């Protein structure tokens, strides 16, 4: 997706929001593969700490 954009153009707001949401999810799970997988499969942040 990012290959369609260049440094001199702004990323559309809708795409920026999606990227920011994914980044926050990554930060929240700590980027740990197992935690990311649990979050992806369940959609629950509570299941990550179990």
Residue, then its C-alpha position, 0 to 999 in steps of 0.5 A: x500500500x505504501x508504495x503508492x505514496x511518495x514523501x512529498x505527498x500526504x497520506x490520506x486521512x482515512x489511511x492514516x487513521x487505519x495505520x495509527x490504529x494498527x500502530x496503537x494495537x502493536x504498542x498495546x500488545x508489546x509487539x510480542x508475536x503470541x500477544x498479537x496472535x491472541x489479540x488478532x484471534x479474539x479481539x480481546x485485550x483481556x485475553x492477552x494477559x492470560 
